[in-house]
Amino acid sequence: MTQPTIYQETANPRPKPPECANRRLTSALTDMMSVKMTKNFQVKTHRFPGQHIRQYPGATRHSEEDIVKLEAKQYIPLSNPHPKPGDITILATHAVSFPKELYEPLWDDLLSHTNHDETAAIAFRIRSIWVIDASNQGASGVLNEQVQGDDPSFFDLPRDLLHMINVHRSEFPQPIFGIGHSMGGTALIQLSYLHPRLLAGLVLFDPVLGMSTPRSFASLFYMSSTRPDLWQSREDAEAMSAWLFKTWDPRVLKLWNEHGLRGTPTLAYPEPNKITLTTPKAQEAWIYGRNWFDPLSVDGGGGGGGGGGGYATVAARTKYPDLHPGVLETHPFYRPEDLYVWNALPSLRPRSLYICPDSGPLSNPKAHQEKLERTGSGLGGNGGVKEGNVSACTVQGTGHLLPFEKPVECARLAAEWLGSEVRTWRERSRFEREHRDEKSDAMVRLSEKWMKEAEAFFRRSKTVAKPKI
């Protein structure tokens, strides 16, 4: 007798993999590298596999075993060819749909503020800057064109970042500072939840926090779904970019035309000799909002055996395991990650600087103040604003894309904070080395003090009354 199933839904199977899809890990994939020189940096390009098993099954097209590839660039300052202990490594992350290369003017401007004299007001040296394209965006998205699915998650990028650091661990001595923009800032916060002591500090350009539903940035969500993404010529595409991004620094706009646009054929547009977006608008839309096309329960309490929370069926709970009450208002779209990040914000360990615009979809003074007061203020956190470990500043005349509009000012603010934080890190590291509890003899045997305290603790515990059940 056939067993009944709770998953009575119309089948929508995965597509079959094409013959050209690379689904096996080879030694060549672990770290393909090219090198080029710019005015200020030696730039190494690394390619390597991403984190195995993504947040959602639909993140890969053919199977859970599809190999997602990642591209990162490492910027090594020509002015610091022989880095010393204490020189900082920067882990940087980009905003949704904007290639990692667009931040190169920011790195040039940041480098101009470094000073090798430790007595200077701003005294720190950069060992290298690592920037990665998310798996479905930029150069990584091109690499993954045949295997990328339609269900990306903000949670995938922080896991990929941790994997990258583990693979290239010799390139990431302490201190490591994170610099993230928008979704990239959110990813660095998530990475800090995964590994609280990894990053010494965070510079966050208008990160996405507390936006519990896509309604909070519905205009971006709608625009990403309806924006033009195919042009007859590069001239037409660049003319559109010049109008759309007219407030950008010219250096950034030039890099957008080089890295934000690509020629066809592509998987979405097989006809050759046209121009499209490097990050497909579909991938941009899918990261802004996750769809919930199944029906909600009538009373919002679950019904149908779904177990509450707005689930109409058990099958819906399987497909959408992480929905929150906001979906009752925004159905058929939601986005779960930023609410999780917001709820955990009091536990953020790295000291943090928020660099904010004075306008844009995330510029809400009340929410901004609540974010400041919440960051690092709880169990395991850095102590928050009250202890001087979280701060914020504003770049006037900018919107959400402030690192592209005023990279000079953004770099100055970041450099001033980093200079102070590097001194704090040195002092903290020295204290950690020199002031350890007397728990061991040479980190090999239990110390006499340990044994004495363990015995005293045992004797005290015998006198404590057991709780009644």
NORSUL-V574068 format. One record per helix or strand. SS is the DSSP state (alpha for helix, beta for strand). FROM is the first residue (numbers start at 1). TO is the last residue. Records with the same first field share a line. If there is no record, write none. Layout:
# NORSUL-V574068
SS->FROM-TO / FROM-TO
This chain:
# NORSUL-V574068
alpha->27-29 / 57-59 / 100-111 / 138-143 / 154-167 / 169-171 / 183-194 / 214-226 / 234-244 / 250-259 / 281-288 / 314-319 / 327-330 / 337-347 / 365-374 / 385-387 / 402-405 / 407-434 / 448-463
beta->32-37 / 41-49 / 60-60 / 69-77 / 88-93 / 115-115 / 124-124 / 126-132 / 148-148 / 176-181 / 201-205 / 230-231 / 261-263 / 275-277 / 290-291 / 296-296 / 311-311 / 333-334 / 351-357 / 390-395 / 440-441 / 445-446
